[in-house]
Amino acid sequence: MDTLTRRRFLKLTSGTVAVGATANLLSFDQIAQAAINRPLPAGTPILVIITLYGGNDGLNTVIPFKDPIYFSSRPEISYKAETMLALDADLALNPSMGGIKSLWDQKKVAIIRGVGYPKPDRSHFSSMAKWQTGSPERNISSGWLGRWLDSQPEDPMLAISLGSVLPPLLAGTKLSGSALPLGGLVIPKGILADQCTQLSKSSRSDSKLMAAAATSMRNLFNLSTSVQPVLASPAPVAPDLPTINGGNAGGDSNLSQQLDVVAKLIAAGSPTKIWSVSLGGFDTHANEANAQAALLGVVSASIFRFLNQMKSTTRLNDVTVMVYSEFGRRVRGNASQGTDHGTSGPMFLIGEKVKGGFYGDQPSLAKLVDGDLAVTTDFRDVYATVLESILKSPAEKTLGKWAGRTSFLT
């Protein structure tokens, strides 16, 4: 085997380090750095962010079931009123969202209505960039939580995303969150491991890229040693879930797998304040009713299961879940029994510290803006509240002098 030098390593990997089958993590500024080596202090708030990629149809998620315009605008993809899960006299949840309805009844769910940003963009990429950077007016290269990381002492365990790619919201200008691949870590052994250990040692002559590669390699070995035993252990039990055919209600999904890993690491004491997970498939241009209901059922059941798992740990009161998507859908259904890209939609905040109820005005179906629901709540109102009330950090450092807030937390 050729002697492996740090320069050769960088050339061979083209600036990336592969972890598992698909991860190229170094190109996202930071390799996964996760180790359960110091417990998070008791009572520290924890934020779990769930991104719904594709543009979730908010109108078929939180449904104005008493408004005839809803039924006339989308006759082929509207739900029968008697199947919906009523939240109050005017609004109901999608029929598949029984888990979140149960949490709503326990006053643990805040639904922020009409969330979006000024001059909405219907492009997936542009709109998600605005949400993840927290900057709808100008293009910037850092995520809103990445800028929060920039204001904190350097700690790769502070924010972790499940998956092989770090989402932009966790990328700062100086520091970034870490990514933890779901497929597990493939760590070198034997002679290659010895050479990689040598590569991981720092040197004063290193360039910034070489130093980053050395740090990344070092963190890979630390991650393997400390996290793999935790991932191999059982997830916390969820004592309140009903069983169907011998298994927990809701079945399994990629999202529930991600949240299982988060539950294990939270229970193990990971010093992590932010977790990021995601589910795709919400770009429902055709055959929406069944497809979206299945996806929302996964979201609802996974969150319900996760929060019930937290009941068997000491962290239930610390955890708040935030659910968002890059935009809603058009009000009127299309010719393919689906919906096209729209603007505003609901956000969900769920947890023991949440003041359950509705926040923000419900967009009127009779007063559309270019055929779309009006934006009645700026997402920065929610972000500012999360930063100050959950992350205990001044919002100004991340969002500038943004004045809006939403009082969904106790």
C-alpha positions in Angstrom: 0.0 0.0 0.0 1.2 3.5 -0.8 2.2 5.6 2.1 -0.8 7.9 2.8 0.1 11.5 3.3 -2.3 14.2 4.3 -1.8 16.0 0.9 -2.5 12.7 -0.9 -5.5 12.1 1.3 -6.9 15.5 0.3 -6.2 14.9 -3.4 -7.8 11.4 -3.3 -10.9 12.6 -1.5 -11.2 15.9 -3.4 -11.9 17.7 -0.2 -14.4 15.2 1.1 -14.3 12.4 3.6 -16.6 9.5 3.0 -18.5 8.1 5.9 -20.6 5.0 5.2 -22.0 4.5 1.7 -23.1 8.0 0.7 -21.7 10.6 3.0 -19.3 13.2 1.8 -19.2 15.3 4.8 -16.0 17.4 4.7 -17.5 19.4 1.8 -20.1 20.7 4.2 -17.4 22.3 6.4 -17.4 19.8 9.1 -17.4 16.0 9.5 -19.7 14.4 11.9 -18.4 15.0 15.5 -20.6 13.3 18.0 -19.4 11.7 21.2 -21.3 11.0 24.4 -18.5 12.2 26.7 -20.1 14.9 28.8 -23.8 14.9 29.7 -26.1 17.8 28.9 -26.9 19.6 32.2 -30.3 18.7 33.6 -33.1 21.1 32.5 -31.3 22.3 29.3 -33.8 23.0 26.6 -33.5 20.8 23.5 -34.8 21.7 20.0 -35.7 19.0 17.5 -36.4 20.4 14.0 -38.3 18.4 11.5 -38.1 19.7 7.9 -40.8 18.5 5.5 -39.1 18.8 2.0 -41.2 19.4 -1.1 -43.7 21.9 0.1 -46.4 20.5 2.4 -50.0 21.4 1.6 -51.0 23.3 4.7 -54.6 23.6 3.6 -55.0 19.8 3.7 -53.0 19.7 7.0 -54.9 22.2 9.1 -58.3 22.3 7.3 -60.9 25.0 7.4 -63.7 22.4 7.2 -66.5 24.9 7.7 -65.5 27.0 4.7 -67.3 26.0 1.5 -64.5 27.6 -0.6 -62.2 24.8 0.6 -64.4 22.1 -0.9 -65.2 24.0 -4.1 -61.6 24.9 -4.7 -60.3 21.3 -4.6 -63.3 18.9 -5.0 -61.1 15.9 -5.9 -58.6 16.2 -3.0 -60.6 17.6 -0.2 -61.5 15.4 2.7 -65.0 14.6 4.0 -65.7 16.7 7.0 -66.8 13.7 9.1 -63.3 12.1 8.6 -61.4 15.1 9.8 -60.0 15.5 13.3 -61.7 18.7 14.6 -59.6 21.1 16.6 -62.2 23.7 17.1 -65.4 24.9 15.4 -63.6 26.0 12.2 -60.4 24.0 11.8 -59.5 20.3 11.8 -56.4 18.2 11.3 -55.9 15.8 8.4 -57.6 12.5 9.1 -54.2 10.7 9.4 -52.8 12.9 12.2 -54.3 11.1 15.2 -51.0 11.2 17.2 -50.8 15.0 16.9 -54.5 15.3 17.6 -53.9 13.4 20.9 -51.1 15.8 21.8 -53.3 18.8 20.9 -56.0 17.5 23.3 -53.2 17.5 26.0 -52.5 21.2 25.1 -49.0 20.3 23.9 -49.3 21.6 20.3 -49.1 25.1 19.1 -50.2 25.7 15.5 -48.9 28.9 14.0 -51.0 29.8 11.0 -50.2 31.4 7.7 -46.4 31.2 8.1 -44.2 32.5 5.3 -42.2 35.5 4.3 -42.6 38.7 2.2 -42.7 38.3 -1.6 -42.9 34.5 -1.5 -40.8 32.5 -4.0 -42.3 29.3 -5.4 -39.0 27.7 -6.2 -38.1 24.8 -3.8 -34.5 25.8 -3.7 -35.0 29.5 -3.3 -37.8 29.2 -0.8 -35.9 26.6 1.3 -32.8 28.8 1.2 -34.8 31.6 2.7 -36.3 29.5 5.4 -32.9 27.9 6.3 -30.9 31.0 6.2 -33.6 33.0 8.0 -33.1 35.8 5.4 -35.9 36.3 2.9 -34.8 39.7 1.7 -31.2 39.0 0.8 -29.1 36.0 -0.1 -26.6 35.0 2.5 -24.5 31.9 2.9 -25.1 31.0 6.6 -28.0 29.3 8.2 -30.0 30.9 11.0 -28.9 28.3 13.5 -25.4 28.3 12.0 -25.2 31.9 13.0 -26.3 30.9 16.5 -23.5 28.4 16.5 -21.1 31.1 15.5 -22.0 32.9 18.7 -21.4 29.9 20.9 -18.1 28.3 22.2 -16.9 25.8 19.6 -18.5 22.4 20.2 -19.3 20.0 17.4 -21.9 18.3 19.6 -24.1 21.4 20.0 -26.1 20.8 16.8 -26.4 17.5 15.0 -28.3 16.6 11.8 -29.3 13.0 11.0 -28.2 12.0 7.6 -25.1 12.2 5.4 -25.5 15.9 4.4 -25.5 18.9 6.7 -28.5 21.1 6.0 -27.7 24.7 5.3 -29.6 25.9 8.4 -26.7 24.5 10.6 -23.9 26.0 8.6 -22.4 29.2 10.1 -19.7 31.5 8.8 -17.1 30.2 11.4 -18.7 27.1 12.9 -21.1 24.4 11.7 -23.2 21.7 13.1 -22.4 18.0 12.7 -23.9 15.3 10.6 -24.5 11.8 11.8 -25.1 9.3 9.0 -28.0 6.9 9.7 -26.2 4.0 7.9 -23.5 3.9 10.5 -19.8 4.7 10.3 -17.2 2.7 8.4 -13.9 3.3 10.2 -10.6 2.1 8.8 -8.8 -0.8 10.4 -5.3 -2.2 10.5 -2.5 -0.4 8.6 -4.9 2.1 7.1 -6.2 2.9 10.5 -2.6 3.5 11.8 -1.9 5.8 8.9 -5.2 7.7 9.4 -4.3 8.2 13.0 -1.1 9.8 11.9 -3.0 12.1 9.5 -5.2 13.2 12.4 -2.4 14.8 14.3 -2.2 18.5 14.0 0.9 20.3 12.5 1.8 24.0 12.6 2.6 23.8 8.9 -0.9 22.7 7.9 -3.0 24.9 5.7 -6.6 25.5 6.8 -7.9 22.7 4.6 -5.3 20.3 5.9 -6.0 21.2 9.4 -9.7 20.7 8.8 -9.0 17.2 7.3 -6.9 16.3 10.3 -9.6 17.5 12.7 -12.3 15.6 10.7 -10.3 12.4 10.8 -9.7 12.7 14.5 -13.4 13.3 15.1 -14.4 10.3 13.0 -12.5 7.9 15.3 -14.0 9.7 18.4 -17.4 9.3 16.9 -17.0 5.7 16.3 -15.8 4.9 19.8 -18.4 6.9 21.7 -21.6 6.8 19.6 -21.7 3.3 18.1 -22.4 1.6 21.4 -25.3 4.0 22.0 -26.8 3.4 18.6 -26.6 -0.3 19.1 -28.6 -0.1 22.3 -32.4 -0.2 22.4 -34.4 3.0 21.9 -36.2 4.3 25.0 -39.5 2.6 25.5 -42.7 4.4 24.7 -45.1 3.1 27.4 -48.2 5.0 26.3 -48.4 3.8 22.7 -51.1 1.3 21.8 -50.1 -1.9 20.0 -51.4 -3.2 16.7 -50.4 -6.7 15.6 -47.7 -6.8 18.2 -46.0 -3.5 17.2 -46.2 0.1 18.2 -49.0 2.0 16.4 -47.8 3.9 13.3 -45.3 1.3 12.1 -41.8 2.2 11.0 -40.5 4.9 8.7 -37.3 6.7 7.9 -38.5 9.6 10.1 -39.2 7.3 13.0 -35.8 5.7 12.6 -34.2 9.2 12.7 -36.2 10.1 15.8 -35.3 6.7 17.4 -31.6 7.6 17.1 -32.3 11.1 18.5 -34.2 9.5 21.4 -31.2 7.2 22.1 -28.7 10.0 22.1 -30.8 12.3 24.2 -31.4 9.5 26.7 -27.6 8.8 26.7 -26.9 12.5 27.7 -25.5 13.8 24.4 -24.5 17.5 25.0 -26.6 18.5 22.0 -29.1 21.4 22.0 -30.3 21.1 18.4 -31.3 18.0 16.4 -32.3 18.2 12.8 -34.3 15.4 11.0 -36.3 15.4 7.8 -38.9 13.7 5.6 -39.3 14.3 1.9 -42.0 13.5 -0.6 -44.3 16.5 -0.1 -44.2 17.9 -3.6 -47.7 16.5 -4.4 -48.5 17.7 -7.9 -50.5 14.6 -8.6 -52.7 12.2 -6.6 -52.2 14.2 -3.5 -54.9 13.1 -1.1 -53.6 9.6 -0.4 -49.9 10.4 -0.7 -50.0 13.4 1.6 -52.2 11.6 4.1 -49.7 8.8 4.3 -46.8 11.2 4.8 -48.6 13.2 7.4 -49.5 10.0 9.2 -45.8 9.2 9.4 -45.0 12.6 10.7 -47.8 12.5 13.3 -47.1 8.9 14.5 -43.3 9.5 14.6 -43.6 12.6 16.8 -46.2 10.9 19.0 -43.9 7.9 19.4 -40.8 10.1 20.0 -42.4 12.2 22.8 -43.7 9.0 24.4 -40.2 7.6 24.3 -39.0 10.8 26.1 -41.4 9.9 29.0 -39.1 7.1 30.0 -36.1 9.5 30.2 -35.5 12.6 32.4 -35.6 14.9 29.3 -39.4 15.0 28.4 -39.7 18.6 29.8 -36.7 19.8 27.9 -37.7 18.8 24.4 -39.6 21.0 21.9 -40.3 19.8 18.4 -40.6 22.3 15.5 -42.1 21.2 12.2 -42.0 23.3 9.0 -41.9 23.1 5.2 -40.6 25.5 2.5 -44.0 26.6 1.4 -47.6 25.6 1.2 -49.6 24.7 -1.9 -52.0 26.5 -4.2 -55.6 26.7 -3.0 -57.1 25.4 -6.1 -56.4 21.8 -7.1 -54.8 21.1 -10.4 -55.9 18.7 -13.2 -53.8 15.9 -11.8 -55.7 15.7 -8.5 -52.8 17.5 -6.8 -51.7 21.0 -6.0 -48.9 23.3 -7.3 -46.4 25.4 -5.4 -48.0 28.0 -3.1 -47.0 30.3 -0.3 -47.9 30.2 3.4 -48.7 27.2 5.6 -48.8 26.1 9.2 -45.9 25.5 11.5 -46.2 23.1 14.5 -44.4 23.5 17.9 -44.9 20.5 20.1 -43.7 19.7 23.7 -44.3 20.0 27.4 -43.3 23.6 27.5 -45.6 24.6 24.6 -48.8 26.6 25.3 -51.2 24.6 23.1 -53.5 26.5 20.8 -53.6 28.6 17.6 -51.3 31.5 16.9 -51.4 33.9 14.0 -54.4 34.7 11.8 -55.9 32.0 9.6 -55.5 33.1 6.0 -58.8 33.8 4.4 -59.9 31.7 1.4 -62.0 34.6 0.2 -59.0 37.0 0.1 -56.3 35.3 -1.8 -53.1 36.9 -3.0 -52.5 35.9 -6.7 -54.5 32.7 -6.0 -52.5 31.9 -2.9 -53.0 32.1 0.9 -51.8 35.3 2.4 -48.8 35.3 4.7 -50.1 36.3 8.1 -47.0 35.3 10.2 -43.4 35.9 9.3 -41.3 32.8 10.1 -38.8 35.1 11.8 -41.3 35.7 14.5 -41.1 32.0 15.3 -37.3 31.8 14.9 -36.8 34.8 17.3 -39.0 33.1 19.9 -37.1 29.8 19.5 -33.7 31.6 19.9 -34.7 33.5 23.0 -36.9 31.0 24.8 -35.4 27.7 23.9 -31.8 28.4 23.0 -31.5 31.2 25.5 -29.7 33.5 23.1 -30.5 37.1 21.9 -32.3 36.9 18.6 -30.5 40.0 17.3 -27.2 38.1 17.0 -28.9 35.8 14.4 -31.8 37.7 12.9 -30.7 41.3 13.4 -33.2 43.8 14.8 -36.3 41.7 14.2 -39.1 42.8 16.5 -41.7 40.0 15.9 -42.3 37.3 18.5 -44.9 34.5 19.0 -45.7 33.5 22.6 -46.2 29.8 22.1 -43.9 28.8 25.0 -44.5 28.9 28.7 
